[in-house]
Amino acid sequence: MNYEEYSLSQLEDWMGDLLSNNEVSPQDIFNTIKKSVNDTYEYHKHQSSRSYELLGLLNGYDRGVAAEEIADEKSKYWYDYDRNDPNRENPFISKLKENVNGAE
């Protein structure tokens, strides 16, 4: 039995135990499961935020910079091109034309 099967088997046993206990209501089971999932979510959200902040510091951003400002900064490879604008020239095609014309 692998870890996944073991964990699911344990959950099945716990659910069986809870459902056979007349002192535990279905609402109690629901509330406990929901709290557990929420606690796990909040823990990982907090850890993700801390990691994101550290990554920002490692990339040279000050502590006072909001995460949204970091996320909005464009890469040097970013280009302003809307594929839905039929009148806008594709920058890749124009560079290809320049390279072909320059090589002749």
C-alpha positions as CSV (number, residue, x, y, z in Angstrom):
1,M,0.0,0.0,0.0
2,N,1.5,3.4,-1.0
3,Y,1.1,6.6,1.0
4,E,-1.8,7.9,-1.1
5,E,-3.8,4.6,-0.5
6,Y,-2.9,4.7,3.2
7,S,-4.0,8.3,3.6
8,L,-7.3,7.7,1.8
9,S,-7.9,4.5,3.8
10,Q,-7.3,6.5,7.0
11,L,-9.8,9.1,5.9
12,E,-12.4,6.4,5.1
13,D,-11.8,4.8,8.6
14,W,-12.2,8.2,10.3
15,M,-15.3,9.0,8.4
16,G,-16.8,5.7,9.3
17,D,-15.9,6.2,12.9
18,L,-17.5,9.7,12.9
19,L,-20.6,8.7,11.2
20,S,-21.2,5.8,13.6
21,N,-20.8,8.1,16.6
22,N,-24.2,9.5,17.6
23,E,-22.7,12.3,19.5
24,V,-21.1,13.9,16.4
25,S,-23.5,15.7,14.1
26,P,-23.1,15.9,10.3
27,Q,-22.7,19.6,10.8
28,D,-19.8,19.1,13.2
29,I,-18.1,16.8,10.6
30,F,-18.7,19.4,7.9
31,N,-17.4,22.3,10.1
32,T,-14.3,20.3,11.0
33,I,-13.4,19.4,7.4
34,K,-14.0,22.9,6.3
35,K,-11.8,24.3,9.1
36,S,-9.1,21.9,8.2
37,V,-9.1,22.8,4.5
38,N,-9.2,26.5,5.3
39,D,-6.4,26.2,7.9
40,T,-4.2,24.4,5.3
41,Y,-5.1,27.0,2.7
42,E,-4.2,29.9,5.0
43,Y,-0.9,28.3,6.1
44,H,0.2,27.8,2.5
45,K,-1.0,31.3,1.5
46,H,1.1,32.8,4.3
47,Q,4.1,30.7,3.3
48,S,3.7,31.7,-0.4
49,S,3.5,35.4,0.6
50,R,6.7,35.1,2.6
51,S,8.5,33.3,-0.2
52,Y,7.3,35.9,-2.7
53,E,8.5,38.7,-0.5
54,L,11.9,37.0,-0.1
55,L,12.1,36.4,-3.8
56,G,11.4,40.2,-4.3
57,L,14.3,41.0,-1.9
58,L,16.6,38.6,-3.7
59,N,15.7,40.3,-7.0
60,G,16.6,43.7,-5.5
61,Y,13.2,45.1,-4.5
62,D,12.8,47.0,-1.2
63,R,10.6,45.8,1.5
64,G,8.3,48.7,1.0
65,V,7.4,47.7,-2.6
66,A,3.9,46.2,-2.9
67,A,3.7,42.7,-4.4
68,E,1.3,44.1,-7.0
69,E,4.0,46.5,-8.2
70,I,6.5,43.7,-8.6
71,A,4.0,41.6,-10.5
72,D,3.2,44.5,-12.8
73,E,6.8,45.1,-13.8
74,K,7.4,43.9,-17.4
75,S,10.2,41.6,-18.4
76,K,12.7,42.9,-20.9
77,Y,11.2,40.3,-23.3
78,W,7.7,41.7,-22.9
79,Y,6.2,43.5,-25.9
80,D,3.1,45.5,-26.3
81,Y,1.2,43.6,-29.0
82,D,-2.5,43.0,-29.2
83,R,-3.2,40.0,-31.5
84,N,-6.8,41.1,-31.7
85,D,-6.0,44.5,-33.3
86,P,-5.9,43.8,-37.1
87,N,-4.2,47.1,-37.8
88,R,-1.3,46.5,-35.5
89,E,1.9,45.3,-37.1
90,N,3.3,42.1,-35.6
91,P,6.7,43.0,-34.1
92,F,8.1,39.6,-34.9
93,I,7.3,39.8,-38.6
94,S,8.8,43.3,-38.8
95,K,12.0,42.1,-37.2
96,L,12.1,39.1,-39.5
97,K,11.7,41.5,-42.5
98,E,14.5,43.7,-41.2
99,N,16.8,40.7,-40.8
100,V,16.0,39.4,-44.3
101,N,16.4,42.8,-45.9
102,G,19.6,43.5,-44.0
103,A,21.1,40.1,-45.0
104,E,20.7,40.8,-48.8
